[in-house]
Amino acid sequence: MEYEKFQELQAKSQRMQEDYDHQLAEMEEKRVRALQDITVYYENKLQDLNAKLEQVSIPYCLTY
């Protein structure tokens, strides 16, 4: 009887550990994806701003 309870608790503990590990892996994947998305967003924004800056700089340079 006690041994069966111990085995049940051990199995439950193992399932909980596996669930925790799975959740942790999912969170890490989401974090990496979010960082990639933010990086792409700001790289695109930087390219747009550089393009605008070049458009403004060219006429400015021609006046001198």
Summary of the structure (lengths in Angstrom):
residues: 64
radius of gyration: 27.7
end to end distance: 93.8
largest distance: 93.8
contacts: 121
relative contact order: 0.05
helix: 95%
strand: 0%
